[in-house]
Amino acid sequence: MEAGSGIYNSDLEVMAYWWRRVFWPNIIDKSTQLLGRYPNLETLTFPIKSDQVGVTWRPAFLAAQQKSKEHRIAFAARWLAINCPLKDERIRQVLHLEIIPATGLSKEDFEGSRLYYMDEEDEWDGAELAEAFNIMKGFLTRQA
């Protein structure tokens, strides 16, 4: 699925534009097609992969390093509720978004060598988006 290169922008306004104009309409269109073809589908997950090799994409709405994980997820859930026009109840029930972590060297890859593996302080695995998306779906369900 074409996400649109603008969703990878670090500017929140630019990213929001691309999210609303390209990414989200594609998600809704593909979800509608798949649910039409497979009406008993229970889970539909769209993986999002970074546009940069070796880098796990971190959405601008989750990039506030000074905030705790809980604050980032709460902010992201509110941002998603505003920027994701998810009106179809069936899509809301089955849809999941997931960021695919970059493939790179792990701690195990360094075992037995003279090189040292350094953990990054702010290890980013992409799970915060999935969590925020599920919270956002709860907001929308209560509003409906």
Backbone as a ProteinNet text record, in pm:
[ID]
protein_1_A
[PRIMARY]
MEAGSGIYNSDLEVMAYWWRRVFWPNIIDKSTQLLGRYPNLETLTFPIKSDQVGVTWRPAFLAAQQKSKEHRIAFAARWLAINCPLKDERIRQVLHLEIIPATGLSKEDFEGSRLYYMDEEDEWDGAELAEAFNIMKGFLTRQA
[TERTIARY]
82.8	0	87	49.6	125.3	85.3	182.2	155.5	171.6	250.9	280.9	403.2	501.4	627.9	612.6	507.9	487.4	457.1	412.2	383.7	511.3	625.6	753	815.8	748.8	801.8	805.4	907	919.2	836.4	784.4	697.2	554.9	497	365.6	255.8	259.9	156.8	167.8	289.9	309.7	266.4	307	270.3	118.1	51.5	-94.2	-163.3	-112.3	-169.1	-162.3	-45.3	-27.9	-105.9	-114	-189	-335.7	-391.6	-533.8	-560.4	-472.7	-499	-457.4	-356.9	-307.8	-316.3	-250.2	-239	-375.2	-452.1	-578.6	-680.8	-697.5	-788.9	-748	-615.4	-569.7	-602.3	-584.9	-616.8	-765.7	-850.5	-995.1	-1035.8	-979.9	-1012.9	-971.3	-848.4	-799.6	-877.4	-907.8	-983.8	-1123	-1188	-1322.5	-1320.1	-1219.4	-1207	-1185.9	-1096.1	-1066.8	-1185.8	-1257.2	-1375.2	-1487.6	-1494.9	-1592.8	-1560.3	-1433.3	-1388.8	-1389.9	-1353.3	-1346.1	-1431.5	-1563.8	-1652.8	-1635.2	-1576.1	-1555.4	-1418	-1347.9	-1214.9	-1222.6	-1135.6	-1137.7	-1030.8	-917.7	-808.3	-747.8	-725.2	-662.5	-552.4	-428.1	-314.9	-240.1	-220.7	-140.1	-4.8	100.2	233.9	288	356.4	417.1	567.6	638.1	783.1	847	958.8	1029.6	1070.7	1080.5	1131.1	1283.6	1347.6	1493.3	1542.6	1637.7	1692.7	1761	1729.7	1794.1	1740.4	1632.7	1574.9	1429.1	1389.6	1249.3	1177	1072.6	1000.2	933.6	947.7	881.9	796.6	664	577.1	603.8	585.1	608.6	522.4	403.3	317.7	360.3	464.9	520.7	667.3	714.7	857.9	897.5	811.7	843.6	928.9	1061.6	1151.5	1140.8	1104.9	1100.2	977.9	886.3	765	782.6	703.6	705.8	631.2	648.7	579.2	428.1	376.7	232.4	183.4	261.9	224	225.4	327.7	335	216	180.1	67.9	-63.1	-83.9	-207	-216.4	-104.1	-102.3	-130.1	-66.1	-84.4	-229	-291	-430.6	-522.2	-497.5	-578.3	-552	-424.6	-388.9	-454.9	-448.9	-510.5	-661.9	-726.8	-872.3	-912.4	-828.3	-856.3	-825.4	-720.5	-670.1	-707.1	-783.2	-821.3	-973.1	-1031	-1177.3	-1229.4	-1219.7	-1257.7	-1402.9	-1494.5	-1636.5	-1699.3	-1645.5	-1702.1	-1673.4	-1779.1	-1766.5	-1695.7	-1725.4	-1663.4	-1512.8	-1470.1	-1326.1	-1262.6	-1329.6	-1276.7	-1254.3	-1341.9	-1329.5	-1208.3	-1178.4	-1075.1	-939.5	-936.1	-814.4	-710.5	-586.2	-471	-360.5	-287.2	-169.1	-47.7	58.8	178.5	301.7	395.2	521.2	617	676.3	772.7	909.4	968.1	1101.8	1205.4	1303.5	1411.8	1490.5	1533	1618.4	1761.2	1825.3	1963	2032	2144.4	2219	2158.5	2153.8	2103.5	2219	2191.4	2292.1	2351.8	2267.8	2313.9	2414	2402.4	2494.8	2637.3	2653	2784.5	2850.1	2773	2827.4	2941.5	3052.9	3168.5	3263.7	3229.7	3319.4	3387.7	3483.7	3552.8	3477.5	3371.3	3293.5	3192.9	3151.8	3060	2928.6	2819.1	2686.1	2641.3	2600.9	2553.2	2402.6	2329.5	2185.7	2162	2064.3	2025.6	1938.2	1949.5	1868.9	1720.1	1681.9	1540.1	1511.5	1514.1	1489.7	1347.1	1332.8	1203.6	1166.2	1055.5	1016	887.2	822	700.8	572.4	579.8	460.4	369.1	424.7	342.9	233.8	260.6	157.9	41.2	68.7	-38.4	-122.5	-56.5	-127.8	-213.7	-156.8	-231.4	-348.6	-328.6	-434.9	-551.8	-523.3	-630.2	-704.9	-633.9	-699.1	-787	-736.3	-812.6	-940.9	-935.1	-1055.4	-1159.1	-1113.9	-1204	-1271.3	-1195.4	-1253.2	-1366	-1337.7	-1434.6	-1557.4	-1539	-1651.7	-1745.3	-1688.5	-1769.7	-1843.6	-1785.1	-1848.2	-1962.6	-1955.1	-2055	-2189.2
-117.4	0	123.3	222.9	347.3	437.1	465.2	548.8	696.3	728.8	868.3	910.7	963.1	996.7	1101.8	1181.3	1287.2	1238.5	1114.5	1067.2	1050.3	1043.2	1026.4	1161.1	1269.3	1402.2	1426.5	1494.6	1521.5	1642.1	1717.5	1831.2	1778.6	1804.7	1750.4	1795.5	1921.3	1970	1905	1890.3	1825	1678.7	1614.7	1475.1	1459.6	1548	1541.4	1555.4	1645.2	1663.4	1532.1	1470.3	1345.5	1230.7	1231	1125.8	1132.5	1255.8	1272.4	1256.9	1303.9	1308.2	1182.9	1111.9	995.7	867.1	866.8	744.8	692.5	775.8	728.4	689.6	767.3	721.5	585.9	560.6	431.5	319	344.4	243.8	209.3	310.1	286.8	213.5	253.3	189.2	42.8	15	-124.1	-208.2	-149.8	-222.1	-255.7	-161.3	-183	-294.5	-291.9	-396.5	-533.4	-541.9	-670	-723.1	-634.5	-679.5	-721.7	-659.8	-703.3	-841	-868.6	-997.9	-1106.5	-1067.3	-1162.3	-1110.1	-1126.8	-1068.1	-1121.5	-1238.5	-1294.7	-1263	-1173	-1134.5	-1081.4	-1131.5	-1090.3	-987.2	-991.8	-899.4	-856.2	-728.1	-671.8	-577.6	-616.7	-538	-479.4	-348.2	-281.3	-248.1	-314	-282.3	-157.1	-73.7	47.7	33.6	45.4	30.4	164.5	192.3	318	337.2	463.3	494.2	502.9	484.5	487.4	350	296.8	164.6	167.6	68.7	54.7	145	218.3	310.4	271.4	258.9	233.5	367.4	377.5	503.6	539.6	664.3	715.7	834.6	821.1	930.7	1058	1171.1	1300.1	1315.2	1255.7	1269.2	1178.5	1099.3	1017.4	1051.7	1162.3	1193.4	1284.1	1304.2	1392.8	1317.6	1327.5	1252.7	1293.8	1418.8	1463.4	1410.1	1350.9	1297.3	1149.4	1102.6	960.5	882.4	751.9	665.9	686	693.5	711.1	843.1	951.2	1080.8	1076.6	1013.3	1003.9	926.7	817.2	735.6	812.2	882.1	960.6	1071	1141.1	1246.8	1187.2	1074.5	1010.5	964.6	912	867.2	985.7	1099.5	1219.1	1267.9	1269.3	1312.8	1222.3	1092.3	997.6	1016.4	1041	1061	1181.3	1283.6	1403.6	1381	1307.1	1295.4	1167.5	1080.6	954.3	943	968.9	963.9	820.8	748.9	607.6	595.8	607.8	607.1	467.8	381.4	248.2	160.1	115.8	35.8	-97.3	-161.4	-291	-275.5	-171.7	-146.3	-117.2	-38.1	-3.6	-129	-228.1	-351.1	-434.4	-443.3	-536.1	-472.2	-341.1	-275.3	-253.6	-280.5	-255.2	-194.7	-100.8	-44.5	-87.5	-116.6	-165.7	-111.2	-60.2	-14.6	-133.1	-157.8	-266.2	-213.5	-273.1	-229.4	-255.2	-167	-184.1	-309.5	-377.2	-492	-441.5	-478.7	-436.2	-535.8	-498.1	-587.1	-586.1	-701.1	-713.2	-747.7	-750.8	-784.6	-923.1	-1016.1	-1152.1	-1155.4	-1061.3	-1056.9	-1024	-962.5	-922.3	-1027.7	-1128.7	-1231.6	-1305.5	-1323.7	-1393	-1304.8	-1178.2	-1088.1	-993.1	-916.3	-818.9	-686.1	-676.2	-552.2	-550	-430.9	-412.5	-356.1	-414.4	-366.1	-261.4	-144.7	-37.7	-23.1	-33.5	-8.5	140.7	178.3	318.6	348	470.6	508.2	500.5	550.3	556.8	453.6	328.9	222.8	236.1	241.2	263	137.8	74.6	-47.6	-32.4	80.3	102.8	58.2	-7.7	-58.5	53.3	172.1	282.9	321.8	312.7	345.8	248.7	120.8	21.2	45.5	77.3	102.7	229.2	335.7	461	442	362.8	338.6	265.2	168.3	96.5	187.6	276.3	372.9	466.5	512	600.6	533.8	405.7	335.5	333.3	324.2	330.2	466.9	575.4	710.8	716.8	668.6	677.3	592.6	477.1	390.2	457.1	524.2	593.8	712.7	777.6	892.7	851.1	728.8	683.8	657.8
0	0	0	-76.8	-83.8	32.1	117.9	234.7	202	102.4	72.3	150.9	84.2	150.2	258.2	251.6	349.9	490	505	640.4	721.1	653.6	721.7	760.6	728.4	757.6	907.9	954.9	1099.1	1142.3	1047.1	1077.8	1096.4	1212.3	1247.1	1150.4	1105.5	1013.3	876.3	825.5	696.2	705.1	812.4	831.3	840	912.8	927.1	791.2	707.8	574.3	496	492.5	417.5	479.6	610.7	680.2	638	639.8	605.2	456.2	370	225.4	148.4	195.9	120.7	202.7	316.6	396.1	440.7	507.5	562.3	456.1	348	242.3	183.2	171.3	121.2	218.7	348.2	450.9	444.2	440.5	436.9	309.9	196.1	68.9	69	108.4	111.5	213.4	327.9	430.5	380.1	315.4	261	157.1	68.3	-33.3	30.4	126.4	190.2	269.7	338.4	413.3	319.1	201.3	101.3	47.7	29.3	-22.7	85.1	207.6	318.6	434.4	428	528.1	669.9	686.6	819.7	877	814.5	859.5	1002.4	1088.2	1228.9	1261.3	1191.6	1215.9	1083.7	1071.6	952.6	999.5	976.4	1023.7	905.7	908.4	807.2	868	819.7	870	800.3	875.3	820.9	837.8	727.9	729.3	695.9	757.3	737.5	592.3	552.6	419.1	418.4	534.4	545.4	589.5	516.7	547.7	684.5	766.8	896.2	1005.7	977	1074.6	1097.1	1222.7	1254.2	1253.5	1172.9	1159.7	1290.6	1328.6	1448.7	1405.9	1411.8	1368.3	1447.5	1382	1447.2	1572.1	1573	1691.1	1805.9	1786.4	1893.9	1922.7	1867.5	1873.9	1989.8	2085.9	2198.6	2299.5	2286.4	2373.5	2519.9	2546.8	2686	2759.9	2690	2751.9	2784.1	2878.6	2912	2803.9	2805.9	2710.1	2720.3	2841.7	2862.2	2804	2821	2764.5	2612.1	2554.3	2408.3	2353.8	2419.2	2371.8	2383.8	2493.8	2512.3	2407.4	2383	2281.3	2143.7	2113	1983	1963.7	2066.9	2056	2024.4	2089.8	2059.8	1917.9	1876.8	1742.1	1638.6	1659.5	1567.2	1559.6	1672.5	1673.9	1589.1	1589.7	1509.8	1361.9	1331.8	1195.5	1123	1184.5	1121.4	1115.8	1000.2	987.7	979.4	1087.7	1091.4	1136.4	1041	1074.3	1066.9	984.3	964.5	1086.4	1152.2	1274.6	1247.7	1136.6	1105.1	1086.1	1014.9	997	1132.1	1212.8	1345.6	1430.7	1416.4	1494.5	1454.8	1326.5	1280.4	1252	1232.6	1185.2	1294.3	1259.3	1346.1	1261.2	1317.7	1252.1	1331	1260.3	1326.2	1254.5	1331.5	1273.7	1273.9	1159.2	1145.9	1188.7	1291.4	1334.1	1225.1	1218.6	1121.7	1155.6	1052.9	1076	1084	1187.3	1208.6	1298.7	1345.3	1433.6	1572.9	1635	1771.1	1864.1	1991.5	2091.2	2064.6	2021.9	1993.5	1878.5	1784.3	1671.3	1714.4	1830.6	1878.6	1967.5	2008.1	2096	2027.3	2101.6	2048.4	1969.7	1954.7	1882	1979.8	1930.2	2014.8	2017.3	1941.3	1937.1	2050.9	2087.7	2200.3	2148.7	2192.8	2155.9	2256.5	2207.1	2295.7	2278.2	2387.8	2384.7	2373.5	2291.5	2286.2	2406.3	2459.9	2576.5	2546.5	2431.8	2396.6	2287.5	2323.8	2227.2	2174.7	2045.7	1982.3	1905.4	1941.7	1872.8	1792.5	1801.7	1724.2	1791.3	1905	1971.8	2022	2043.5	2093.7	1994.9	1864.6	1765.5	1776.6	1783.9	1794.1	1918.8	2030	2154.4	2143.8	2087.4	2070.2	1974.3	1869.8	1773.3	1838.3	1922.9	1993.3	2089.8	2157.8	2247.2	2165.7	2050.4	1963.6	1916.2	1883.2	1839.7	1951.8	2076.3	2190.9	2201.5	2176.5	2176	2073.5	1952.9	1843.4	1870	1930.2	1962.4	2063.4	2163.5	2263.7	2203.3	2100.9	2038	1946.3	1891.8	1794.3	1857.2
[MASK]
++++++++++++++++++++++++++++++++++++++++++++++++++++++++++++++++++++++++++++++++++++++++++++++++++++++++++++++++++++++++++++++++++++++++++++++++

